[in-house]
């Protein structure tokens, strides 16, 4: 079991305002399996963790405990290199203004 994973999965699901059934439907599994992930009774496979990080819009590193804070994942598909650089500049400016 990955330490802290069950709580992070439950928190992320609630932040997205999803039920265990909705998550299960998205993953093609039963709600009882999702409940098992959130109680620590079951450990999701790497494939399922990747799908959950996408669904919950958080990094895989956050879910598995490599990062202390949740990070926002931005889908860059369809953005030009100039647009991606602009987003990065905005993020850096926000960090500096803290």
C-alpha positions in Angstrom: 0.0 0.0 0.0 1.2 3.5 -0.8 1.2 5.6 2.3 -1.5 8.3 2.2 -3.0 7.1 -1.1 -6.4 6.2 0.1 -7.0 9.6 1.7 -5.6 11.5 -1.3 -7.9 9.5 -3.6 -11.0 10.2 -1.5 -10.1 13.9 -1.2 -9.5 14.3 -4.9 -12.8 12.6 -5.8 -14.7 14.8 -3.4 -12.9 17.9 -4.8 -14.1 16.9 -8.3 -17.7 16.4 -6.8 -17.8 12.8 -8.1 -19.4 9.8 -6.5 -17.6 6.5 -6.2 -20.0 5.1 -8.8 -19.2 7.9 -11.3 -15.5 7.2 -10.8 -16.1 3.5 -11.2 -18.1 4.1 -14.4 -15.3 6.2 -15.8 -12.7 3.5 -15.1 -14.9 0.6 -16.1 -14.8 -1.1 -12.7 -17.3 -1.5 -9.8 -17.9 1.1 -7.1 -16.8 -1.4 -4.5 -13.3 -1.5 -6.0 -13.2 2.3 -5.9 -14.3 2.1 -2.2 -11.5 -0.4 -1.7 -8.9 2.0 -3.1 -10.2 4.8 -0.7 -10.1 2.6 2.4 -6.7 1.0 1.6 -8.2 -2.5 1.2 -7.1 -2.4 -2.4 -4.2 -0.8 -4.3 -4.8 0.5 -7.8 -2.6 -0.7 -10.6 -0.3 1.8 -12.3 -2.7 2.0 -15.2 -5.6 2.9 -12.9 -3.5 5.4 -11.0 -2.7 7.1 -14.3 -6.3 7.2 -15.2 -7.2 8.6 -11.8 -4.6 11.3 -12.0 -6.1 12.4 -15.3 -9.7 12.2 -14.0 -8.8 14.1 -10.8 -6.6 16.6 -12.6 -3.6 16.0 -10.3 -0.1 14.7 -10.8 0.7 11.1 -10.4 3.6 12.2 -8.1 1.1 13.8 -5.8 -1.0 10.6 -5.5 1.9 8.4 -4.8 3.4 10.8 -2.2 6.4 12.2 -4.2 5.0 15.7 -3.9 3.6 17.2 -0.7 1.1 19.5 -2.5 -1.3 18.8 -5.2 -0.5 20.4 -8.5 -2.8 21.4 -11.3 -2.2 19.4 -14.5 -2.8 21.4 -17.7 -3.5 19.5 -21.0 -1.2 21.2 -23.5 -2.6 19.3 -26.5 -3.7 21.8 -29.2 -1.7 24.7 -27.8 1.0 26.3 -29.8 4.5 26.6 -28.4 3.9 30.3 -27.9 0.8 29.7 -25.9 2.6 27.1 -23.7 5.4 29.6 -23.0 2.8 32.2 -22.1 1.2 29.9 -19.6 4.6 29.1 -18.1 5.4 32.8 -17.8 2.1 33.5 -16.0 2.7 30.6 -13.5 6.3 31.8 -12.8 5.1 35.4 -12.3 2.4 34.2 -9.8 5.0 32.2 -7.9 7.3 35.3 -7.7 4.4 37.5 -6.4 3.9 35.4 -3.3 
